[in-house]
């Protein structure tokens, strides 16, 4: 395969992935309690699917693109729902990598992706031990608001 075809193949996957996350994914800042009652916000990109074949494909492609991830299988108790797989990417570096790769192809959740990327950029510009800045808190609020208004 030529380099151009490999590049086109990666682009095709990134476009597919952006569409998948736009439709069935989640981009956000997960509120995580820490010691001393402190709250940390952890970037998250996840996809939920009932199709094992799709999850196996994503697992392979995530490995190829070096997106650190984990997969869980969630059994449901509601008889009207179907058991599902959840493939997640968490953390500043991991989410930064995947979001940088797909943000230009996103539509529905593009602003959330941009706000999470901005949060990551701001947070990485200083010690993580200091409290969240006004700008970081504004990113968090914009992500929350986007979810409510969609």
C-alpha positions as CSV (number, residue, x, y, z in Angstrom):
1,X,0.0,0.0,0.0
2,X,1.4,3.4,-0.9
3,X,1.9,6.1,1.7
4,X,-1.0,8.2,0.2
5,X,-3.4,5.2,0.5
6,X,-2.3,4.6,4.1
7,X,-2.9,8.3,4.9
8,X,-6.3,8.1,3.1
9,X,-7.2,5.0,5.1
10,X,-6.4,6.7,8.4
11,X,-8.4,9.7,7.3
12,X,-11.3,7.5,6.4
13,X,-11.2,5.9,9.9
14,X,-11.0,9.3,11.6
15,X,-14.0,10.5,9.6
16,X,-15.9,7.3,10.6
17,X,-14.8,7.7,14.2
18,X,-15.9,11.4,14.4
19,X,-19.3,10.4,13.0
20,X,-19.6,7.5,15.4
21,X,-18.7,9.7,18.4
22,X,-21.1,12.4,17.2
23,X,-23.9,9.9,17.1
24,X,-23.3,7.3,19.8
25,X,-20.4,8.7,21.8
26,X,-19.7,10.9,24.7
27,X,-17.2,13.7,25.1
28,X,-16.9,15.3,28.5
29,X,-15.1,16.1,31.7
30,X,-15.8,13.4,34.3
31,X,-16.2,14.7,37.9
32,X,-14.0,12.5,40.0
33,X,-13.7,12.9,43.8
34,X,-10.2,13.1,45.3
35,X,-8.7,13.1,48.7
36,X,-9.7,15.9,51.1
37,X,-13.1,16.4,49.4
38,X,-11.4,17.9,46.3
39,X,-13.0,17.3,42.9
40,X,-10.9,16.6,39.8
41,X,-12.2,16.8,36.3
42,X,-10.9,14.0,34.0
43,X,-11.4,14.2,30.2
44,X,-13.4,11.4,28.7
45,X,-14.2,10.1,25.2
46,X,-16.4,7.0,25.1
47,X,-18.5,5.0,22.7
48,X,-21.3,2.6,23.7
49,X,-22.3,-0.2,21.3
50,X,-24.3,-3.4,21.5
51,X,-22.4,-4.8,18.5
52,X,-19.4,-6.9,19.4
53,X,-18.1,-6.7,15.8
54,X,-18.0,-2.9,15.9
55,X,-16.2,-2.9,19.3
56,X,-13.6,-5.4,18.0
57,X,-13.0,-3.2,15.0
58,X,-12.7,-0.1,17.1
59,X,-10.3,-1.9,19.5
60,X,-8.1,-2.9,16.6
61,X,-8.1,0.6,15.1
62,X,-7.5,2.3,18.5
63,X,-4.5,0.1,18.9
64,X,-3.2,1.0,15.4
65,X,-3.6,4.7,16.2
66,X,-2.1,4.3,19.7
67,X,-5.2,5.5,21.5
68,X,-4.9,4.1,25.0
69,X,-8.4,2.7,25.9
70,X,-10.3,0.1,27.8
71,X,-13.4,-1.8,27.1
72,X,-16.1,-2.9,29.5
73,X,-19.1,-5.1,29.0
74,X,-22.2,-3.8,30.8
75,X,-25.0,-6.2,31.5
76,X,-28.3,-4.5,32.0
77,X,-31.2,-5.3,34.3
78,X,-33.9,-3.6,32.3
79,X,-35.5,-6.1,30.0
80,X,-36.2,-3.4,27.4
81,X,-32.5,-2.7,27.1
82,X,-29.6,-4.6,25.5
83,X,-26.3,-5.5,27.1
84,X,-23.6,-3.2,25.7
85,X,-19.9,-2.6,25.3
86,X,-18.3,0.7,26.3
87,X,-14.9,1.7,24.9
88,X,-13.4,4.5,26.9
89,X,-10.4,6.8,26.7
90,X,-9.7,8.8,29.8
91,X,-7.1,11.3,30.8
92,X,-5.5,14.5,29.5
93,X,-2.9,13.0,27.1
94,X,-5.0,10.2,25.8
95,X,-8.1,12.4,25.1
96,X,-6.0,15.2,23.7
97,X,-4.5,12.8,21.1
98,X,-7.9,11.4,19.9
99,X,-9.7,14.7,20.0
100,X,-6.9,16.5,18.1
101,X,-7.2,13.8,15.4
102,X,-11.0,13.9,15.0
103,X,-12.2,17.4,15.9
104,X,-12.0,18.8,12.4
105,X,-14.4,16.0,11.2
106,X,-17.0,16.4,14.0
107,X,-20.4,18.1,13.6
108,X,-22.7,17.5,16.6
109,X,-20.2,17.4,19.4
110,X,-17.5,19.6,17.8
111,X,-17.9,22.4,20.4
112,X,-17.7,20.0,23.3
113,X,-14.5,18.5,21.7
114,X,-13.0,22.0,21.4
115,X,-14.0,22.9,25.0
116,X,-12.4,19.7,26.3
117,X,-9.2,20.4,24.2
118,X,-9.1,24.0,25.6
119,X,-9.5,22.6,29.1
120,X,-6.6,20.2,28.6
121,X,-4.5,23.0,27.1
122,X,-5.2,25.3,30.0
123,X,-4.7,22.6,32.6
124,X,-1.4,21.5,31.1
125,X,0.0,25.0,31.1
126,X,0.5,25.0,34.9
127,X,0.8,22.7,37.9
128,X,-2.2,20.5,38.4
129,X,-2.0,21.1,42.1
130,X,-3.4,24.6,41.9
131,X,-7.2,25.1,41.9
132,X,-9.1,25.3,38.6
133,X,-8.8,28.7,37.0
134,X,-11.8,30.8,35.9
135,X,-11.1,29.8,32.3
136,X,-10.9,26.1,33.1
137,X,-14.2,26.4,35.0
138,X,-15.8,28.1,32.0
139,X,-14.7,25.2,29.8
140,X,-16.4,22.8,32.2
141,X,-19.6,24.8,32.3
142,X,-19.7,25.1,28.4
143,X,-19.4,21.3,28.1
144,X,-22.2,20.8,30.7
145,X,-24.4,23.3,28.9
146,X,-23.8,21.8,25.5
147,X,-25.0,18.4,26.8
148,X,-28.2,20.0,28.2
149,X,-29.0,22.1,25.0
150,X,-28.5,19.3,22.5
